[in-house]
Amino acid sequence: MSRTLGLVMIGAGLVGGGGCIPRPTPSVADPDPMIKIPAMKRAVAARDLTKVKLLVAELDSDDPAVRLYAIQALQHLSGGERYGYDYFAPDDLRAVAVARWQAWLSGDGGARASSLSTAPATQPATARSAE
């Protein structure tokens, strides 16, 4: 009986016995949304503009939650700008808005992004490739 009790106590110590399971450091580049999303929130709280490029890339994520947090973070970090991006829009419409964000990111954000924002929202991204 004491052997069984000892094994139970050892097992309890391994599972919940005060040992902390280390969590990965939040990173916008991490593929796991459970790690990526807290990193996005931290970037906003710290006004960390070094994460903007990664946030723009996340606007193309397959995960709608990641896209939602990415656009919210970008909106906060850019002073309220969205460039017409909606995380729930179809792929082709999101691609148009992502192109606006990429133009902003490339440095011609002022002139290039404002000219892109006048493009019809229903225009597929491939139709704009000549611009």
N, C-alpha and C positions, 0 to 999 in steps of 0.2 A: 504494500500500500504506500509506503513512503517513497518507493521508486516512482510510482505513478504521480504522486503529489509533486515530487521533484521535477518531473518532466513537464507537468502542467505549469509549474512556476517558471521554469525556463522558457517555455513557450509563451507565457504571458509577458515575460520580460522582453522577448524578442518582438512581440507584436505591439504592445502598448506600454512597455516598461520605461517610460521617460525618454526613450531614444527618439531623437528627431530624425525624420527622413529628410535629407537635404533636398531642397527644391532648386531647380535650375534658376539661374539669374534671369529675370525677365529680359527678353531681347526681341525687338521688332523683327529681326531676321530669323528667329526660330520658326520652324515649320508648324509647331504645335500652337493652335490658337489659345490654349490655356496659359501659355507662356507669352505669346505675342501680344495679346490684348492688354494684359497688365502693363507691358512695356510701352504700349501706345499711350495709355493713361499717364504713365510716369513722364513720358516725353512732353505731354501737354502741361502737366503740373510744373515741370522744370523749364518749360518754354525752350526745349531742346531742339533747335533748328537743324542739328546735325542728322536728325532722323527723318527729315522731310523726304529725301530721295527714296528711302525705304517705304515710307507711307504712301507715296505716289505709286510705287510698284504694287503695293497691296490693294490698290483700287481694282486690280485685275484678278484678285483672289477668287478661287472657286467657292470659298466660304462666305456667304452673305454677312455673317456676323463680323468677320474680319474686315470686309469692305465697309460696313457700317462704322466700325470704330476708326478705320483709316480715314474716312471722309470727315468724321467728327473731329478727329485730331488735326487734320489739315485745315479744317474750317477755323478751329481755335488758333492754330499757329499762324495762319495767313491773315488774320484780322477779319474773318467772316466770309471769305471767298469760298465758293463751291464750283465755279465754272460749269454749272449745269449738271453736275454729277449727282446721280441717284443710285444708291447701292442696289436697289431692287429692279432697276431698269434692265431691259434685254441687253445682251452682249453688244450688239451693234451700236446702241445708243450710249452705253457706258464707254465704248471705245472712243467716241467723239469727245466726250468730256475728259477722258484720260489723256487724250492728245492735247487738250487745253492745259491740263495740269503739267504735262511734259514740256510744253512750250514755256510755261511759267517757270518751271524748274531750270530750263536751259538758259535762262537769263533774258530772253526777250519776253518774259511774262507780261510786261505792260502792253506793248503794241500787238504782239502776236496773239496772246491769249484773248485780248479784247476783240480782235478781228475774228478769231475762231468762235467767240461766244455769239457772234451774229449769224453763224451758220445755222441753218434750220436744224432743229433738234432731231428730226427724223432722217437726216442725211446720214447714210452709212459711212463708217470711217474710210472704207476703200474708195468712196467717191471723192474724198478730200485729198487723196494722195498726190494729186497734181499741184496742190497749193504750196 
